[in-house]
Structure formats: structure tokens, C-alpha cells
């Protein structure tokens, strides 16, 4: 094959010819291909034609340190020169994996016992499910296999992780979810709260729903509850007052393992190192990925406490092995990059920066909720936020099919050089953690311009 040209039109044509993309209309992609990103610098990326975009979702909620952090590149090169790869099966290990495990266990918000490394959030959640089932068998509780998660929650896209996920499009035509995966109401007060119901009463109702489900299914059959501290891909859903405080005693009462999916929330996104700290969650297992390596290399981790680990260890001794793992799980180069991420966060006191800039981020976000006739709800915490768009604030509804309003705004915003995330009629923002106050203004100044434009087009009848 002859050398491929870097010309933007050529690359888009070849993309359409050769590639099938995740979370994309495959038929539509044949018509023109995808935006081809050529390079990144700080919080910005550039497409193959040279156009500059402020990446306001940090890629996939994940490039916390930006797109050109030299120290991460150098850490990868150093490790590749020494030991680019080795597996971790059958009692093999290496220094980067050991150091990273120790660092994560020490920094966990609650006591944890062991770390197990995989390559993505999907793999980590899938592995956690297998561990939980394995543990139930080890304890002679063969019926305790059911998993509860939440509608609109996102936990990945393997067969088991997608069954945890509570988003309908991730199930359609895949014959999912699998049996034994149960979904309860999303803790979204704006959409799910009843007329006259306080946030506290809403939380009580949702927790009562969960307990009723446990009792209906049989507590002896329910193994775990999986939840994101803030629900990301489901629309940036921040839990209401009292939700976690009321829920955790119920899970403990019935011996149900609590798994905090920190794939998006971990490593500073919510204003604390972990989302569990932000919301007072005390998980038995934690799922980590994305900003763990700033997405420079694939890596994820499961942290577990002794209550989870000890029965698994006993069963693996009885059988002869915990027969699960991935070729690149704990890859030394990926682990070395993750260690350097933690070093940078500590040395630069990134948490203090996040706490400072997030005040401005949330203020600008919420100001749009007050000023724009199209924003039904502005919500978020730390450096993650969303604007849910409506045309009728009182009815909390849109005059157009779901997704048309936010999709149009998304395209206008991209034309102005800001990449956001659209989910239904919600625009989401989750910029690199290194963003400055001035760069936050760049995002929301352009968002404001787009909202004004859409408002004017609706009033004039131009918007279709």
C-alpha cells in the first residue's frame, strides 16, 4: 500500500472506507468519515486541517493532565527502554506494578487491601463482577449473584459491564442486559423528583425502592451494588442530599458489597481526590481508570478491602489459582506513566488548583442556568458539569425530539472551536484538570454565544 497522505480530505475518505467506530452510526460514517485529530497541546487539540479546538471533555472525561505533558512521555520512554512489557500471571511481577499498587492502596479514602490491574474501566468492572461471584461461591452463598445498578449509570461495554450499564441504547440489539442485573431509579432530582417532594424525601423514596427490590429478590441472592459517585455518561447526575447517607446502611444491613465506579470521578474530577470522598461513600471496592494515566496508556485498577479479598484468596488456594487476567494487565509502561501522573499531581499541588478553578467553573455553569431561557438545569461538582436544554422551563420539556436541541447546539459549539459532549438534550463538560480560569471563560463565553444564537433562531422560526 502506498504511503497515506496527511491531507484532511484524504484522511476522512480513508476513515470512511476502512474504519468502524465505537458509539457511531456506522452507515452515516460511510458518507464522509470522521473528524481526524492530528495533535494535542495542553487543553487543545488540532484536526488534520489545522483547526484548533478546546477539548472541554478531556477526550473521554480522561486526559486530566492535558495532551502534551512531557513528563508522561519521558516516563513511558524510560520504562520502555528498561522493561517495555511483562505479564503478571503465575506469580510474576515488576517494580512499576508494585509501586503503583502501594500508592493506590495508601491513597484510598477507606482501608483497602489489594489492587488488581486491568486495561480499561469496562474490563475492571467486568473483573469486579467475576470477583464478586467467585467470592459468593467461596463463602457457600451460591445464590448470591444478583447485581444492582442504576438506570442511566454507565459502567462499560463488555457483555457483563454493559449489563451493569443502565442506558438503553447500550442494550438494544445486543440481547442485554444479562439475567441477574437489576436497575433502579437514577438519583436525578430534576427529572425523577415528584411535585412538592424535597431532595431529602426524594432520597428516602429511592433508598426505599432499593430496599424493596432487595427484599423482593431475596437478600440472600443480591451480591453487590455498583454506582458512580457522579453519573457521567448518563448526563452528569449529581446525587441529591441524603442519598448516600441513607443508602449505605441498607447495603450493610443485607451484606451487599458496595462498588464505587470512580472511572470518571477519580483523581480530582469532583474536587476531592476521589468522588467517594466528595459524597461520603465508603466502598468495599473501587474501580479506577481514565485519569489514572491521563489516558496516555490503557490501564485500570480494582481496589478491594479484606472483606472482599480474603474469601477470594481462600478459594484460589483451594482451586489452585484465581483463573482470570489480561495479557497487558499491569503493563509496566502503563504503570510507570500512572505513577508519574500521581507524582505530578502531588508536586504541582493539582488538587489545590482544581478546588480553586472549579469554583469559577461551577459559577459560570450555573450563571447560564439563570440567564438562558434554554437551560432547564445547570448541574455539576468540581470540574464536571452539564446543561440540560429545554424550550419550556416550567414543563421541563422540549418542543423537538430528544437530542435535536442539544445536538444542534453541540454542532454550533464545535464550529466555534469547543468540543463538548452531548447526551440526549444535555451538554456535558469535563475539561482537563489543568485548565485555567481564563480557559474556563473561553468555554462558557462560547457556550453563551451558542445558546443566544439558538434562542434567536427559535424565536425567528429558523430553527427546525
N, C-alpha and C positions, 0 to 999 in steps of 0.2 A: 504493500500500500504506500502511495506517495505521501510525503510529509503534509500534515494538515495545516492549512493556513490559519493564522490567528485573527483573520478578518471576522468582524462581528456577524455579518450576514452568513458567511460560510459556516461558522460555528453553530449558529442557530439552525441552519439547514441540516447539518450533520447530527445535531442533537435530535431533531425530529425523526431523522432516518434511523438512528441506531439505539436510542435510549427509551426506556420505560421508567418513569419517575414515580417515587412514592407520593401518596396523597395528591394525585394529579389526575385529571380527566385524560386518560391515555389517548382517546380519539381526538380530543381537541389539541393535544400536543403535536399531533402529526401535521397540523395545519401551519405551524410556524415555529415550533421549538420553544425553548425556554430562555429566560434571561441568563446570560452566561457571565458569571462573576469572575473577573480576571485577577484581582489583587485586593488586599486589605491593608489599612493603615490606621491604627488606633481604633476609633469607633466607626470609621468609614470603610466602605467597600467601593470598588470601581468595576463597572461592567466592561465587556470586551470592546465597547465603543469609546470607553474612557469616561463615561458619565459617573459622577460621584454621588453616593448615597450615604446618608446617616443611618446606620443599622440599628434601628430603635427596638429590635427584639433580640439583639446579640446573637444573630443566627437563628438557632432554635433554643432561645432562652439560656444560652450556654457559654458564650465567649466572654467570660467575665473580665478578663484582662486585656481585651481588645485583640486586634488582628495582626499585630506586628511586635509582640513582646520578645525582644532579642534573647532575654534570659531563658525563656522556654525553648527556643530554638537551640540555643547552645547546650542546654541540659540534655536535650534529645541527642545531639551530635556526640557529646561526651559519652553518653551511655551506649550509643550505637558503636562507638569505637572500642568500647571495653567488652560489652556483652549485649548485642542487639536484641537477642531473644533467648529465652529458655522457658521451658514449661514448668508447671508447679504440681504435676501429678506425682504420685507414688513417692512422697516424702522428699521431693526436690524443692529447693527454694533459692533465693538470691537476695542480696542486700537491699535493693530498692523496694521489693515487696515487703520485706520485714520492717524496714523503716517506715514505710507508708502505713502499714497496719498499726504499728505502735503509735504513730502520730494521730491517726483517726480515732483509735480507742481512747487515747488520752484527752482528745478534744471533744469527745462525745458529750452531749448535755446531760446524760444519765449514765450510770455504770453499764459498760458493755464488756463482753468477754473476748470475742473473736471477730476477725474480719475475713470475708471470703470474697475474692475478686472475680469479676466478670467483665464484659466489654461494653455493655450498654444498659440503660435503665430497663429496657424490656427483658434482657437476659437476667438482670438482677432480680426483678420481680418474679419472673418465671422460676428462678432458682429458689427464691424465698418460699414460693408455694410448695415446691418439691420438698424443701426442708421441713416445712410445717406438716405436710402429710407423713413424711418419714418419722418425724418426732411423734406424731399421734400413734403410729404403728409401734414405735419403740416403747410407748407408755401403755400399750394394750388398749388403746382407745381407737380401735379400727373404724368406728362410726364417725369420729370427729374429723371430718374432711371439708365441710362446707366453708365457704369464704364469703364474707360480706364486704361489699364496697359500695360506692355511691354513684347514682346517676350523674352524668356529666364529668365524673372523675376520669382521669387519663393515667394509665399505668403501663403503657407499652403496647406492643403489637404482635408478639409471638402468640401462639394459639391460647396459651394459658393467660398471659398478661393481657391480651385483648379481651379475654373473658372477664377479667377484673375491670377493665375499662368500661365506663358506663355511657359511651357515646354511640348512638345508633348506627351512624354511617360506618363505624369500625366493626360492626357486626353484620351488616347487610351483605348478603351473597357469600359470606364466609361460613355459614352454619354456626354462628356464635351468638351468645356465649355458650360454653360447655355446661352441662348439668352441674349443679352444686355451687354455682356462682350466683349470689343474691345481691340485688341492688336496691338501695334505699334512697329516699329523697335527698337531693342536693341541698346543702345548707345555704341557699341563696334567698335571703330575706326579701329582697326586692321582687323576685319572681314567685317565690313559694309561700311567702307570708300571707296570712289571711287578714281580711279587713278588721281593723281595730286590734290586731294582735301585736304585742310588743316583741322586741327581739328576744327577750328572756323567755317569754311564753312560746315563741316560735322554736327556740332551742329545746325547751321542755317537750314540745309536741314531737319534734324529730327524734329525740332520745327515747321517748315512749314508743315511737314507731319501731325503733331498732330493738328495744327490749321485747316488744310484742312479737316481732319476727323471730327473735331467738327462742322465745317460748313456744311459738307455733311450730318451728322446725325441730325443736328439741335441743336444749343447751348442750347435751352430750354429743350432738352432731356438728356443732359450729366450732371451727378451729381458730379463725382469725378475722380481724377487721383491718382492711387496708385503706389508708386515706392520705391525701396530700394535705399538708398544713394550709396552704392556699391552693385551690384547684386551678391549674394553669390552662391547659388546652380546652377545658370546659367553659372558659370565659373569665378567668381571673376572679374566682369566687372566694371572698374573704369570709371566714366563719363568723356567725353572729355572736353577740355577748352570751356567755354562759355555755356555749355549745360543748367545748372540750371539757370544761369543768364538770358538766353533768354527765357526759358520755363515759369518761374513763372509769368511774366507779362501777358502771353497769358491766363493762367488759371484764373488769377484775372479778366481779361477783360471779360470773359464769366461766371463769378460767379461759377467756378468749384472748389470744395473742394480739397485741396492737402493733401494726406495722406502719411506720411513718414513711411515706414516699417523699423523700427530700430531693428528688432528682432535679426539680426546678428550684425549690426553696433553699437548698443547702448552700453554704459558703457565702453568706452575706445578702442574699437577694431580698429577704424580708426585713433587713435592718439589724438582725442578730446573725450569728454565725450559722445557726440552723433555724428553720421555721418552727421546730418543736419548742425552742426557747421563746420565740415570739408569742406563742399561744399556750404556753404552759403544758405541753404534751410530754408524757413520759413513756416513750415507746419501748417495746421489747425487741424490736428490730428496726433498723433504719436502712433505707435504700438511697445510695449516693451515686451521682454521675455528673454529667454535663459540666458544671463549673469546677468539678474536681480536677480536671486537666485543662480548663478553659476551652474544652473541645479540641485542643491541638492534636490529641491522640485519643483513640477509644479506650475508655476504662470506666468501670463502675465497681461498687463495693456494697456488700451486705454486712452490716454490723448487727451482732446478736448478743443478748445477755446470757447469763449462765442458765436461766430457766429454759431457754431455747437450746443452747449448745449441749448441755450435759446429757440429755436423753439421746441426742443425735450421736454424740461421741460413744455412748454405751452401745447403741445399735450398730454403729460402724465397726466396733470391736467384735460384736457377736457375729456379724456377717463377714467381716474381713476388710471392708472398705466402704467409704461413702462414695458410691459409684456415680459421681456427677462432676462435671468440669468442662472447661473450654480450652482449646489449644492455646489461645492467647490470653486467657485469664491471668491477671497479674503480670502481664508483659513488662519486662524490666525497663524498657524505654518509656512506655506509657507511665509506669510508676515513678520513674525519675522526673518526668515532666510534672506529675501531680505533686510530688514533693516540692518542686521549685515553685509551683503555684502557692502552696502553703507558706513557703519561705517569703515570697514576695508580699503576700497578704500581711504577714506579721511585720516584716521590716518596714513596709510603707504605711503601716497602720491603716490598712484599707477599710477596716470596719468603722473607724472614726470618720473617714471620708464619706462612706456610704451613709452613715447616720446624718451627716451634715447635708449632703446633696439631696438626700431623699426627702427632707423637709420641703425643699424648693420643688422637687418633682411632684410630690403629692399636692402642694398648694396650687401649682399650675394646672394639674389634672382636675382638681375639684373646682377651680375657678371656671373651667369650661362647662362643668355641670350646672353652674349658676347662670352663666352668660348665654349659653347656646340653647335655642329652642329645640334642638335635635337631640340633646343629651338627656336621656331618661335617668341614667345613673352613672356617676363617676365613682369608681371604687379602686382600692388598692392598698398596699402597705409597702414600706421600704421603697425599693426600686422596681416595683412591678405594679402595673395599673391598667385600667380599662375604661373605655367609654362605651356604654350601651346606647345605641341610637334608636330613636323613636320619632314619629311625627305627631303623636298625641301623648303628652306627658301625663295627663290625668289617667287615660286608659292604659298607658304603658304599652302602646301598640304602634305599628307602622302601617301606613296605607299601601305599602308594597309587599310582595312576598318576602319571607325571611331571607336575609342575606343580600338583598338588592341594594338597600340603602348603604350599609357599611361597605359592601363590595365596591360601590361606586366611589365612596369617599376614600377607600383604600387605594384605588387606581389613581385618583387625583393626587393623593399624598405621595405616591411613588413617583408620579410625574414631577413633583416638586422636590424630589431627592430624599425622601424619608421612607424607609421600609418599616412598616408596622406588621401586625398580624390580624387577620380578620377571622372571626368565629361567629357564624350567624350574623347578627347585626351588632356585634361587639368588635371594636377596635382595641387591640391589646398592645402594650408597650412594656418592654423589659430590657432596657439598654445595657451595654457593657457597664460593669461596676465602676470603671474608671471615668465615667462621664463627668463633666464639669457642670456647674450651674449655667454657664453660658451656652453649653451644648444642649442642656435641658430646654432652655429657651428656644433654641433652634428647632427642636421637635415641636413644641407646643405653639410657637408662633405660626408654623406652617399648618399644624392641625387646625388652629383657629381660622386661618385663611380658607382652608378647605371647607370647614363647616359653614362659614359665611357664604361661600360660593354655592354650596348645596342648598342652603336656606333660600338664597335668591332664586335659584333655578326652580325650586318647588313653588315659590310664590308666583313666579312668572309663567308657570306651566311648562317650562322647558324640560324639567326632569321627568324622564319616562322609565 
